[in-house]
């Protein structure tokens, strides 16, 4: 077996291990292309120049990434809790009392154990407000009805 076959399989292994260490689904498909390149060289007797090996690997990489994009990318499972790690988005629609009055468009509310800066029309402390949106670390609010 030609040594270049081992090279391509080692590249494939490194890319797949890299995918395990830094998941993102991209190195996996390049690893599959490298493994396919090694297999092609094994079956063909490794009579291919390094330049052609690079070209074939590039083509295989495009094909494998294309297969992922075409057939597998849209099949991710839909979460039953889409706002799980989006604390700000979880607050939209929530009604809370103002901890500090809104003066010149800025005030504060306490939600759980966190203090949030709010933006909205001037209102005295204790006024119940509805969180309409989040902008950075500020909540945009309006008076609750």
C-alpha positions in Angstrom: 0.0 0.0 0.0 1.5 3.4 -1.0 2.4 5.8 1.8 0.4 8.6 0.4 -2.8 6.6 1.2 -1.8 6.8 4.9 -1.3 10.5 4.5 -4.8 11.1 3.3 -6.3 8.8 5.9 -4.3 10.6 8.6 -5.7 14.0 7.3 -9.2 12.5 7.4 -8.7 11.3 11.0 -7.3 14.7 12.1 -10.2 16.6 10.5 -12.8 14.3 12.1 -11.0 14.6 15.5 -11.0 18.4 14.9 -14.7 18.2 14.4 -15.2 16.4 17.7 -13.1 19.0 19.5 -14.5 22.1 17.8 -18.0 21.1 16.5 -19.4 23.0 13.6 -20.1 20.2 11.0 -17.7 21.6 8.5 -14.4 19.6 9.2 -16.4 16.4 9.2 -17.2 16.7 5.5 -13.6 17.6 4.6 -12.5 14.6 6.6 -14.9 12.4 4.6 -13.4 13.9 1.4 -9.9 13.1 2.6 -10.9 9.5 3.5 -12.4 9.2 0.0 -9.2 10.5 -1.5 -7.2 7.9 0.4 -9.5 5.2 -0.8 -9.3 6.3 -4.4 -5.5 6.2 -4.2 -5.6 2.8 -2.7 -7.9 1.5 -5.4 -6.0 3.2 -8.2 -2.5 2.2 -7.1 -1.5 5.8 -6.2 -0.4 6.7 -9.7 -1.7 10.3 -9.3 0.6 13.4 -9.0 0.3 15.6 -5.9 -1.3 18.3 -8.0 -4.0 16.0 -9.2 -4.5 14.7 -5.7 -5.1 18.3 -4.5 -7.6 18.9 -7.4 -9.5 15.7 -6.8 -9.6 16.4 -3.0 -11.0 19.8 -3.7 -13.7 18.4 -6.0 -14.5 15.7 -3.3 -14.7 18.4 -0.6 -17.1 20.5 -2.7 -19.2 17.4 -3.4 -19.3 16.3 0.3 -20.2 19.8 1.6 -22.8 20.1 -1.2 -24.4 16.8 -0.1 -24.6 18.2 3.5 -26.1 21.5 2.3 -28.6 19.8 0.0 -29.8 16.9 2.0 -28.9 17.3 5.7 -28.7 20.9 6.6 -32.5 21.6 6.8 -33.2 18.4 8.7 -32.2 19.6 12.2 -34.6 18.9 14.9 -36.8 21.8 15.9 -36.4 22.6 19.6 -39.4 22.5 21.9 -37.9 25.4 23.7 -36.5 27.8 21.1 -35.9 30.6 23.6 -34.0 28.4 26.1 -30.7 30.3 26.0 -32.1 33.7 24.9 -32.9 35.4 28.2 -33.8 38.7 26.6 -36.2 37.1 24.2 -37.9 35.3 27.1 -38.7 38.7 28.6 -40.6 40.1 25.7 -44.3 40.4 26.6 -43.6 40.2 30.3 -45.3 42.8 32.6 -43.1 44.2 35.4 -43.2 47.2 37.8 -40.6 49.9 37.4 -38.0 49.8 40.2 -36.7 53.3 39.3 -38.8 55.9 37.4 -38.2 56.4 33.7 -36.7 59.9 33.4 -35.5 61.2 30.1 -36.3 57.9 28.5 -34.3 55.7 30.9 -35.3 53.7 34.1 -34.7 50.4 35.7 -36.7 47.2 36.4 -35.8 44.1 38.4 -36.6 40.8 36.9 -35.7 37.8 39.0 -32.3 38.7 40.5 -31.2 40.9 37.6 -31.5 44.7 37.2 -32.3 45.8 33.6 -32.1 49.3 32.1 -35.3 50.1 30.4 -36.1 52.7 27.7 -39.5 54.2 27.1 -41.8 57.1 27.9 -41.3 58.9 31.3 -43.2 57.1 34.1 -43.0 57.0 37.9 -41.6 54.1 39.9 -44.0 51.3 40.5 -45.7 51.8 37.1 -46.4 48.4 35.4 -44.7 48.2 32.0 -44.7 45.6 29.2 -41.4 44.6 27.7 -41.8 45.1 23.9 -38.2 44.3 22.7 -34.6 44.0 23.7 -31.9 46.1 22.3 -28.4 45.1 23.5 -28.7 45.3 27.3 -31.7 47.6 27.3 -35.4 46.6 27.4 -37.8 48.7 25.4 -41.0 49.1 27.4 -44.4 50.7 27.2 -47.0 51.2 30.0 -49.2 48.2 30.7 -52.9 48.6 30.2 
